[in-house]
Amino acid sequence: MITWVQTEGIAVVTIDSPPVNAGSHAVRQGLLQAFTEIAATPDIEGVVLIGAGKTFIAGSDIKEFGAPLSEPQLPTVIAAIEALPIPVAAAIHGAALGGGYELTLGCDLRVADRKAVVGLPEVSLGMFPGAGGTQRLPRLTGVAKAIEVICDARRVPAGEALKIGMIDAISDGDLLQDTIVALRKLGRKRRLGEEPVPAFDVAQVKDVAKKAVAKAKGRPAAVQAADLVLMASDKAFGEALAIERAAFQEIRVSPEAFAIRHLFFAERKASKIDTVADTKLTLERLAVIGAGTMGAGIAYALLNAGFAVSVVEQGQDALAAGKARLDGLLSMDLERKRLTPERADQLRGRLAFADDLTAVASADLVIEAVFEDMAVKKQLLARLGAIVKPDAIVATNTSYLDVDELAQVLPRADRFLGLHFFSPAHIMKLLEVVRGKATSPATLAIGLALAKRLGKQAVVAGNAHGFIGNRIYNAYRRHSEFLIQDGATPEAVDRALTAFGMAMGPFAVTDLSGLDIAYRMRKATAATRDPKARYVDIADRLCEAGRVGRKSGAGYYQYVDGKQASDPVVSDIITASRAEAGIAPRSIDDDEIRARCLGAIVNEAALLLAEGVAQRASDIDVTLVHGYGFPRWTGGPLWWAAHLPQGELADALEKTAKAEGATFRAGDVTAALKQLEP
Ligand code: NAD
């Protein structure tokens, strides 16, 4: 695992622990052993530390953080490097992140391959660097930069890292040789703990810290990280190291750190399915049908991932509108400098438009994103079936329609699946990969591999109305409507849920996405609705008053110059709805709002888990965090529910059940939560 050889007075220590040389206990032990041996070997002038395989140490072994850490811990290894009388250089390729980068900060010199990245992203795991990172980094970059890099959990590319001092040199050739040359040139120890912290303007740094913490949503890990970095300037190095370590030992076992680690592992599991092996993606030509909101975003995501994409619309006018939409996406990224003009030309070069379906005849995969209408989609798929190659994969971006019913019109139902993107499709991380009854494992594997190539978080869902995410979200939204009919205001509900950490409140979300489509759907299905089920007609009343959301200038709120504000008209509508339903409004506090809305999420999750719509409880946490703005630091709704104080969950579920009334279906929440690994 750790080996070292001596050549011409230089000891080269190699870390070889596939796949990513994670800084596990065995790696730390091996390193300590190597440094102890080197210390006892005569005639060595310097040491180079390098990773075998594709990377340096890409991070720590995250599994270790939940339990007592076994010796030697990382600070002990770093102390051994600093105690050596000869200089030690880190030769970095791939990634040196977290504990991996902290190890290099214990060295006297850092040389990185031009494509390498370095950083201290512990804050994104609910922790902060605990092996001297908060004390050594500011000595290289200055306090302000160190706060920014650590609180923002940034992976800094070598070019920038050199500029801000995180590394000392870049190698464009043989990394090991270049590092040896640089090491000989240094020819002495350069312990960062003995270097001064560059002088800084306190007011300016406080301002940087405030912004960095705000960007990290004020989470405790970021707050403490900023304080620790600031401490580097006024405490003796040794004392500051001890304070950092003690704080780290506490935060790594904090509830938030456990919750985020749960998600970290849940995300990796979600894109795998036990019965399906990973596959190598061989798709080249892709096609998207329909270039509306979703189709344009999907096509853009595919282009960005390197595919050639044909976009098909119906008729010249719709085609022109689709072209304009894609142009809009390109222009926005050009404006925001997320895209260079050269790259934009490349993307345009791989993009083709047609108003004739035969343009997809040579496509390896076709994604349809036409109107959400069973008849329209069936007609399109039937035509497609006759045009595409026999082994082409056909996917639907439907939000709610029955994937198995759609599959029936295709000659190869086994090559059909749902790829449910979220809006805006080129930005939102979540991709529900929907498995129909006939979808073959090979087709599913391609869907999952495509998600990976697009940089999306895949979650496998079964065919159910709304799949995983929309089905749960609908339960949540319905309960938020019960709340306003019972006495809360839309403002109070939104405020209570954003205070909990939701990215937006449910009513602000509804206004943003529009009330009209759901309204039409409710009208179309009114005859089949259970007459005993509680039905809140406030959204209908809003639509009938022409308030279909932001796009009409008003919904649950009014929008004056794009700014959201309360609207007395909405209170009147709510009052009328309550009166007609015979409900005497009562005051509802934030705790009850949170309990009922989140109780609805947890109950619906338990129901669909039992039905097999989601394959694991942790997949539900991933779905809600990546697609619906559920706060990451809670670990997702099920992890959150599993860690509520005794009695609180039962109380929340009881309140949720009561709000819904006789038709409430209780899920087996206990069984669902049991599935979560501790
Ligand atoms: P949209 O109305 O913006 O776009 C649909 C496009 O399809 C239109 O441009 C239309 O001209 C085109 N079209 C219709 N029939 C066609 C045909 N036969 N051939 C070629 N083009 C055709 O709708 P959207 O919001 O982009 O939704 C598309 C699909 O994506 C729907 O199934 C919807 O449920 C789903 N979806 C939407 C969202 C969302 O937030 N809007 C999110 C996830 C999934």
Residues whose N, C-alpha, C, O or C-beta is under 5 A from the ligand:
A	BS01	NAD	I289 G290 A291 G292 T293 M294 G295 V312 E313 Q314 A318 A369 V370 F371 E372 L380 N397 T398 S399 F421 F422 S423
